[in-house]
Amino acid sequence: MPTHGSLTKAGKVRSATPKLVARPKTTPIPKMGNRRKFVKRFSLKRKPGQNWINV
């Protein structure tokens, strides 16, 4: 079975790539989640399991 390059070159690119520092993860604001729930349940009058927009 032919290979797409010699095995001596395997893993060279990843080790040469500079390591980036990960961005700190932020959690969403609870107030916004509660607001979305309010809009879904009361403004749009959706029932549980009803995810489509009723126009």
MOSUL-V331121 format. One record per backbone hydrogen bond with DSSP energy under -0.5 kcal/mol. CO is the residue of the C=O (numbers start at 1). NH is the residue of the N-H. E is the energy in kcal/mol with one decimal. If there is no record, write none. Layout:
BEGIN
co nh e
CO NH E
CO NH E
END
This chain:
BEGIN
co nh e
6 9 -1.2
7 10 -0.9
9 12 -1.4
11 15 -1.2
12 16 -1.3
13 17 -1.1
29 32 -0.9
29 33 -1.4
30 34 -2.5
31 35 -1.9
32 36 -2.3
33 37 -2.0
34 38 -2.2
35 39 -2.5
36 40 -2.4
37 41 -2.8
38 42 -2.8
38 43 -1.2
39 44 -2.6
40 46 -1.8
47 50 -2.1
49 51 -0.9
52 54 -0.5
53 55 -0.8
END
